[in-house]
Amino acid sequence: MARASASGWPLMLPTSVTTASEARATGADLGRYVGSHPMAGSERSGPLASSATLFEGRPWAVTPHDASSPDAVGLVRSLVALCGGVEVVLTPEEHDLAVARTSHLPHLMAALVAGRLADAPGDHLALSGQGVRDVTRIAAGDPALWEQIIVANAPAVLTLLDEVQGRFDELRAAVADGARAPLSGLLSEGVAGTLAIPGKHGGPLRPTASVWVAVPDHPGELARLFADAGEIGINIEDVHIDHDPGRPVGQVELVVEIERAGHLAEALGEREWTVHL
């Protein structure tokens, strides 16, 4: 982010309550201070992970405070629009809790799960499927970078860690006691959380179903599968690939609108794909 200069451009710094307090302590002109940052990228970092469209359609936090001037806020919002981002205006306090909830806590949970794999026996790891890959993917992020992120937002992260610790204690007790009702309640809470995540284009999640297709592991097969789905007239909402270590094929999960899944499976079968719902 760019710091303040004599040009009158706004002072843009990573958005957090701590950063705002630090800026105030410097005696800087807080009228030009506007917390702001995009939410984009992946577990990859460095110049080779860059993209000209990195910010397009991605949320971009803008957190003006009481002393932010309208001109400074307007310049930051113009930058968001120029980069193709979607602005999300929050107070600094709301921002810190929001990123802790949607980014920092998930990363820490993924790191804990992935850490249990590091010294696991090879025959345990041979059972790895798409589920464990999904849960641990973001744990591959740069530890030095994430250490800075977590420490900078420690108060909000601690609030959520306390919540999770309470749920973890309930979960452990339910597993130890074989208590099905509490366990079912915690698992149902997880389902409710997945449904709360915004769907495609920011709208509500629509009911979907998965069609699994065995795809030979050689060039052109994925392209042929997608071309066939297009000719059948089905829009693919999402796609996942689960590589089968025991066979020269991969299991491709095509996520489609629930009412279209049966038609897609039948039509792909007619085209000699091995399919199951």
N, C-alpha and C positions, 0 to 999 in steps of 0.2 A: 504494500500500500504506500501511496505517496505521502510524505510529510509536508507540513506547512511551508510555504515560501512567501517571499515578499510580493508574489504575483496576486495574492488574494484568493488562490485556489483553496478549497476546503482541506482541513487536516483530516486525512482518512487513516484510521488505524484499525487493527483487529477489534471487533466489537465485543466488549465485555464490561461489566461493572468495574473490574479491577483496572482495566486500561483507561476507562474514563476517569477514575480516581487519580491514576498516575499522570494523566494529561492535566488535570486540575492542579496537581502539586507542582508542575513545572511553571505555572503562571502564564501558560499559553493563552492566546485569545480563543476562549471556548466557543465563541460565536462561530468560528470556522471548524470546530471539531464535530465530525459526524462519524459515528461508528458504522462500519459497512464491510461486508465481505460476501463473496459468492459461496454457494454450496455446490461444488462440482468436483469432478475428478474421480479417482478410484484408489485402490491400494498401491498403484504404480506411481512413481515420482520421477522427476528429472526431465530434461529437455525431450527425450525420446517418447515421453508420455504426453507431450503437448498436442494440442489440436486447435485449429482455427475456429472450430465450433464448440469449444469446451463449455462456454457459458450459455449457449443458446437453449432457451426453454428451461434453464435451471433456476431454482430459487436463489435469491440474492437478498441477504438480510440488510436492512437499513434501520439504524437505531438512533435517531436524533434524541437529544436530551433537551431539557427546558431552555438552555441557553443557545441552542443551535439556531443560527440565522436562517430564515427562509431561503435566502440565496444559496447558502452552502448546501442545504438539503436538496435544493433544486438541481445543483450541479451534480451531486452524487446520483440522484435519480436519473439524470440525463446519461450518466456513464452506464448505469444499469441497462437503460434502454438501448444505448449504442452497442453494448456487448450482447444484446439479445436475451438478457436475463429477465426473470420475473420477480419484481420487488416484493418483499415481505417486510412490512413496517412493524417493528416491535420496540418496546422499551428495552433498555439495556438489561434489566432484571429478567424480563420475559425471554429475551434472547438467550441469556446464559442457561436458563433452565431448558429451553427448547433444544439447543444444540447438545446439552448434556443428555437429554432424553432420546434424541434421534440419531446422535452420532457418537458421542463420547462413551456413554454407557454400553451401547452395542459393541463398540470396539473392545472395551475391557472384558465383556462377557465372552466375546470371540477369542480373545487372547487366553483366557482361563481354560476354555474348552480345548483350544489348539495345544496349549501347554501340556495337557494330559496325553497328547499323542507323541510328543518329542522323543520319549524314551520307551515307547510301547514296543512290545515284541512284534516281529515281522508278521507272524501269523495273525495277530490282532489287526494290524493295519491292512492285511489282505482282504478284510471284510469291509473296508471303507466304501461307502456309496455316496450318492449325490447329496444325501442329507448332511453328512459331516463336512463335505466340501462347501455346501451353502453356509453352514453355521460358522465355519472357520475362515472363509475367504478373506475377510477384511483384516484378520489378524496378521496378515503378511505385510502390513504397512510399516514404514520406517519407525523403529522404536524411539530413536532420538527425537524425531518430530512429534510423535504422539506423547512422549514424556512432557514436552513443553506445552502441548495443548491441554493435557489433563491438569497439570500443575496450575496453569493460568486460569482454569475454570473450576478449581477445587471445591469451592463452597457449593455450587450447584451439583457437581458430580457427587459429592458426599451426601447431599439430600436424597438423591436417587439410589445411591448405594445402600443407604439406611433402609429405604423402602424395599429394595431387593433382598437385603439381609433378613428383613422380617418375613418376606414371602419364602425365602430359602429355609428358614427355621420351620415354617409351616410345612413346606414340602418334605423336609427331612423327617419330621415327625410323622407325616402321613405315610411315607414309604416304610419307615421303621415299624409302624403300628399296623400296616396293611389296611389303613383307613381309606376305603374307596371313595367315599363322598368328598372329603377334603381334597383328595388327589384329583378327582374329577372336576371339582370347582376350580382348582389352580390351572388345570389343563384347558378348561373352558375359557378362563380368563385370557390365556394365550391366544386362543382362537379369536376372541373378541378384539384383541389387540391387532392381529393381522388384518381383520376386517376394517379397522379404523384408519389404516394407512390409505391415503388418497390413491385412487385408481388412475387409469390412463387419462392424460390431459387434465389431471387435477380433479376429475369428477369422482363420483362414488364408485366403489368396486362393483363390477357387474358379475353375475354368476357365470363361472367358467368350468370347463371340464378338460381333462388331459387325455390326449390320444398318444399312445406310445407306439413308436415305429422303430423297427430294427433297421439300421442303416449300415451297409458295408463300409469299412474304414479304408476307402480309397478315393482319389479325386473325382469330383463331379457328382457324387451321390447326394450330398446335401442340396446342391443346386437343383438336381432332378426332383427331389422331394418337395422343395419349395415351389418349383414350377408346377408340379402336379397339384399341389394344394391351391395354387392360384387359378389353374384351369378348372378345378372343381368349384371355385367361387367362394372359398372360405378365407376369411381374414384371420391370420394368426396373431393372437394377442400377446403371446410370449413364447419363448422357446428355451429349453434346457437340454444339455447333452450329458448323459451318464455313460462313461466309457466302461465297457465290459472287459475286465482283465482276462477272462477265460476264453473269449471268442473274438474273432476278427471283425466284430461289429460294435456299433455304439447304439444305445437306446436314446432316441431323440423324443423328448416330450414336447408335443405341440399343444399349447394352451389356447383353446378357442371358446367362443360363446357356447354355453351348455347345450342349447337347443340344436347346435350345429355339429356337435361331436359325433353323434351316431352316423350322420350322413358322411362326414369326412372319413371315419373309420371304414365304412362300407365301400366308399369310392376308392380309397387308397388300396384296400384289399383287392378290388377288381383290377387294379393296376399292378398287382403282384407284389405289393409291399406286405411285410409281416407286421400286423397291427394288433394291438389290444387296447381296450379302454381301462 
